[in-house]
């Protein structure tokens, strides 16, 4: 693979004008060669469909993460465009593949490491990387990662690659024993638990099917009893936290309705 394959046309023999013919490769360009991986990622659009449209169709997902970024009141209304586009740095998986497969090495081995996910899944509003690193899973990974052969495919990472602790990829890219680029088939809380009405599908038939899929994933290492108990513990804890959120939100809402809160004329 050479520069011209991605930036002009695959296997082309023609000359290219750097000012007129060059393109910045988008994910569909990658899909010309990596068709299965591209199709798996695109299938997220049809995989995560919320029972009562708690989220828009196909979201949240990598396949539609750019739309999720720009189709918000905050993005549209913020006058400081550089700040608004700060989130765009990560919300580009919809359009390209090199957030995970860093250019120009495009190392598959590196993309199998949690650091590839931590590039975006970190920070105050979604501190997944920090939570993982502080967990037993993350601490175990950090202590043993140099002993793992990251060139081994995910499905054989434990048996042949020497992987002893789960990574983001080994849990979130797995579904019913198979690994693909569709990462949303087990999504339930969807990272933002305060989305209105999200509890109903989580504890309904839709969510419990995904719960059972998570149990199967966890039983790769744990007993089913432990997996179910711990997942139920997390669900109930999240639900109880939402009760407290709703309580506080109602206080503020009543103050707003009583016109006790002064508005603001500028962005924060």
C-alpha positions as CSV (number, residue, x, y, z in Angstrom):
1,X,0.0,0.0,0.0
2,X,1.4,3.4,-1.0
3,X,0.4,7.0,-0.4
4,X,-1.4,7.1,-3.8
5,X,-3.7,4.2,-3.0
6,X,-5.4,6.1,-0.2
7,X,-4.9,9.7,-1.2
8,X,-5.7,9.4,-5.0
9,X,-7.0,6.0,-6.2
10,X,-6.2,2.4,-5.4
11,X,-3.7,0.8,-7.8
12,X,-3.7,3.8,-10.1
13,X,-0.9,4.3,-12.5
14,X,-1.7,7.8,-13.5
15,X,0.1,10.9,-12.3
16,X,-1.6,13.0,-9.6
17,X,-1.6,16.8,-9.1
18,X,-1.0,17.4,-5.4
19,X,-3.1,20.5,-5.5
20,X,-6.0,19.1,-7.5
21,X,-6.2,15.3,-7.1
22,X,-5.3,14.6,-3.5
23,X,-8.1,13.5,-1.1
24,X,-8.2,13.0,2.6
25,X,-9.3,9.4,3.0
26,X,-12.7,8.8,4.6
27,X,-13.9,5.5,6.0
28,X,-15.5,4.4,2.8
29,X,-12.1,4.7,1.1
30,X,-10.8,2.3,3.8
31,X,-13.8,0.1,3.0
32,X,-12.6,-0.5,-0.5
33,X,-10.0,-2.9,0.9
34,X,-11.4,-3.6,4.4
35,X,-14.9,-4.2,3.3
36,X,-15.9,-6.6,6.2
37,X,-14.6,-4.2,8.9
38,X,-16.3,-1.3,7.3
39,X,-19.6,-3.1,6.9
40,X,-19.4,-4.2,10.6
41,X,-18.9,-0.6,11.7
42,X,-21.7,0.7,9.5
43,X,-24.1,-2.0,10.9
44,X,-24.2,-0.1,14.1
45,X,-26.7,2.3,12.5
46,X,-29.2,-0.6,12.4
47,X,-28.2,-2.3,15.6
48,X,-28.9,0.2,18.3
49,X,-32.6,1.1,18.0
50,X,-34.2,2.3,21.2
51,X,-37.7,1.1,22.0
52,X,-39.2,4.6,22.5
53,X,-36.5,6.7,20.8
54,X,-34.7,7.6,24.0
55,X,-31.8,8.2,21.6
56,X,-32.0,8.9,17.9
57,X,-31.8,5.9,15.6
58,X,-28.3,4.3,15.5
59,X,-26.9,6.4,18.4
60,X,-24.8,6.5,20.3
61,X,-22.3,4.7,18.1
62,X,-19.1,5.1,16.2
63,X,-21.0,4.9,12.9
64,X,-22.9,8.1,13.7
65,X,-20.7,9.9,16.2
66,X,-20.2,13.0,14.1
67,X,-23.9,13.6,13.8
68,X,-24.2,13.1,17.5
69,X,-21.7,15.8,18.0
70,X,-23.0,18.5,15.7
71,X,-26.8,17.9,16.0
72,X,-27.0,19.5,19.5
73,X,-28.1,22.9,20.7
74,X,-24.8,23.4,22.5
75,X,-22.8,22.9,19.3
76,X,-25.0,25.1,17.2
77,X,-25.3,27.9,19.7
78,X,-21.8,28.3,21.0
79,X,-20.1,31.3,19.5
80,X,-16.6,30.1,20.5
81,X,-16.3,27.8,17.5
82,X,-12.9,26.4,18.5
83,X,-14.3,25.3,21.8
84,X,-17.3,23.8,20.1
85,X,-15.1,21.9,17.7
86,X,-12.9,20.6,20.5
87,X,-15.3,17.6,20.8
88,X,-15.1,17.1,17.0
89,X,-11.5,15.9,17.4
90,X,-12.9,12.6,18.6
91,X,-16.3,12.6,17.1
92,X,-15.0,11.6,13.6
93,X,-15.2,7.8,13.7
94,X,-18.2,8.2,11.4
95,X,-16.0,9.7,8.8
96,X,-12.6,8.0,9.2
97,X,-10.8,5.1,10.8
98,X,-7.6,6.5,12.1
99,X,-8.8,7.5,15.6
100,X,-8.3,3.8,16.4
101,X,-5.9,2.8,13.6
102,X,-3.5,5.7,14.0
103,X,-2.0,7.0,10.8
104,X,0.2,6.3,9.1
105,X,1.3,3.1,10.8
106,X,-2.3,1.7,11.1
107,X,-1.1,-0.9,13.5
108,X,-3.7,-3.6,14.3
109,X,-1.7,-4.5,17.4
110,X,-1.8,-1.0,18.8
111,X,-5.6,-0.8,18.1
112,X,-6.1,-3.8,20.3
113,X,-4.8,-2.0,23.4
114,X,-7.0,0.0,25.7
115,X,-4.9,3.1,25.1
116,X,-6.5,3.3,21.6
117,X,-9.9,3.7,23.2
118,X,-8.6,6.0,25.9
119,X,-7.7,8.6,23.3
120,X,-11.4,9.5,23.1
121,X,-13.2,7.7,25.9
122,X,-11.7,9.9,28.7
123,X,-12.3,13.2,30.4
124,X,-14.8,14.7,32.8
125,X,-17.9,13.9,30.7
126,X,-17.1,10.3,30.0
127,X,-14.2,9.1,32.1
128,X,-14.2,5.5,30.9
129,X,-10.4,5.3,30.5
130,X,-9.8,6.6,34.1
131,X,-12.4,4.2,35.5
132,X,-10.8,1.3,33.7
133,X,-7.3,2.1,34.7
134,X,-8.3,2.3,38.4
135,X,-10.1,-1.0,38.3
136,X,-8.7,-4.5,38.9
137,X,-9.0,-5.1,35.2
138,X,-7.0,-2.0,34.3
139,X,-4.4,-2.5,37.0
140,X,-3.9,-6.1,35.9
141,X,-3.6,-5.0,32.3
142,X,-1.0,-2.3,33.1
143,X,1.0,-4.9,35.0
144,X,1.0,-7.6,32.3
145,X,0.6,-5.8,29.0
146,X,4.3,-6.3,28.1
147,X,3.8,-10.0,28.2
148,X,1.0,-10.1,25.7
149,X,1.4,-10.8,22.0
150,X,-0.8,-8.1,20.5
151,X,-0.4,-9.4,17.0
152,X,-2.7,-12.3,17.9
153,X,-6.4,-11.7,17.0
154,X,-8.8,-10.9,19.8
155,X,-10.6,-14.2,19.6
156,X,-7.3,-16.0,20.4
157,X,-5.8,-13.4,22.8
158,X,-6.2,-15.4,25.9
159,X,-5.5,-18.9,24.5
160,X,-2.5,-18.0,22.3
161,X,-1.6,-14.3,23.0
162,X,-0.9,-14.5,26.7
163,X,-3.6,-12.0,27.7
164,X,-4.6,-12.4,31.3
165,X,-6.9,-9.4,31.9
166,X,-9.8,-8.0,29.9
167,X,-9.4,-4.9,27.7
168,X,-12.0,-2.6,26.3
169,X,-11.8,-4.5,23.0
170,X,-12.1,-8.0,24.5
171,X,-15.4,-7.1,26.1
172,X,-17.0,-4.4,23.9
173,X,-16.1,-5.8,20.5
174,X,-17.3,-9.3,21.5
175,X,-20.9,-10.5,21.0
176,X,-22.0,-14.1,21.4
177,X,-18.4,-15.3,21.1
178,X,-17.6,-13.4,17.9
179,X,-15.5,-10.2,17.6
180,X,-16.4,-7.5,15.1
181,X,-16.2,-3.7,14.7
182,X,-19.9,-3.3,15.8
183,X,-19.4,-2.2,19.4
184,X,-23.0,-1.4,20.3
185,X,-24.9,-4.7,20.4
186,X,-24.7,-4.8,24.2
187,X,-25.2,-1.1,24.9
188,X,-27.8,-0.5,27.6
189,X,-27.1,2.7,29.7
190,X,-25.3,4.3,26.7
191,X,-22.8,6.3,28.9
192,X,-25.2,9.1,29.7
193,X,-27.6,7.7,32.2
194,X,-29.6,10.9,32.6
195,X,-31.1,10.7,29.1
196,X,-34.9,11.0,29.7
197,X,-36.7,7.7,29.9
198,X,-33.6,5.5,29.6
199,X,-34.4,3.3,32.6
200,X,-37.5,1.8,31.0
201,X,-35.8,0.0,28.2
202,X,-32.8,-0.9,30.3
203,X,-35.0,-2.9,32.7
204,X,-37.4,-4.1,30.0
205,X,-37.2,-6.9,27.5
206,X,-34.9,-5.0,25.1
207,X,-32.4,-4.2,27.9
208,X,-32.5,-7.7,29.5
209,X,-31.6,-9.4,26.3
210,X,-28.5,-7.2,26.2
211,X,-28.0,-7.9,29.9
212,X,-27.9,-11.7,29.1
213,X,-25.3,-11.0,26.3
214,X,-23.2,-9.2,28.9
215,X,-23.5,-12.1,31.3
216,X,-22.2,-14.4,28.5
217,X,-19.2,-12.1,27.9
218,X,-18.4,-11.9,31.6
219,X,-18.5,-15.7,32.0
220,X,-15.4,-15.9,29.8
221,X,-13.6,-15.3,33.1
222,X,-16.2,-15.4,35.9
223,X,-19.0,-17.7,37.0
224,X,-22.5,-16.9,35.8
225,X,-23.6,-16.3,39.4
226,X,-20.9,-13.7,40.0
227,X,-21.5,-12.0,36.6
228,X,-25.3,-11.7,37.1
229,X,-24.9,-10.5,40.7
230,X,-22.3,-7.8,39.8
231,X,-24.2,-6.6,36.7
232,X,-27.4,-6.3,38.8
233,X,-25.5,-4.5,41.5
234,X,-24.3,-1.9,38.9
235,X,-27.8,-1.5,37.3
236,X,-29.4,-1.0,40.7
237,X,-26.7,1.5,41.8
238,X,-27.1,3.5,38.6
239,X,-30.9,3.5,39.0
240,X,-30.7,4.7,42.6
241,X,-28.3,7.5,41.5
242,X,-30.8,8.5,38.9
243,X,-33.4,8.8,41.7
244,X,-31.1,11.4,43.3
245,X,-30.6,13.2,40.0
246,X,-34.3,13.4,39.4
247,X,-34.9,14.8,42.9
248,X,-32.3,17.5,42.3
249,X,-33.6,18.2,38.8
250,X,-37.1,18.7,40.1
251,X,-36.0,21.3,42.6
252,X,-34.3,23.3,39.9
253,X,-37.2,22.9,37.5
254,X,-39.7,24.3,40.0
255,X,-37.4,27.3,40.6
256,X,-37.3,27.9,36.9
257,X,-41.0,27.6,36.5
258,X,-41.5,30.1,39.4
259,X,-39.1,32.5,37.6
260,X,-36.7,32.4,40.5
261,X,-33.7,31.7,38.3
262,X,-32.1,34.5,36.4
263,X,-31.3,33.8,32.8
264,X,-27.9,34.4,31.2
265,X,-27.2,36.5,28.1
266,X,-23.8,35.0,27.2
267,X,-22.4,31.5,26.9
268,X,-20.7,30.0,29.9
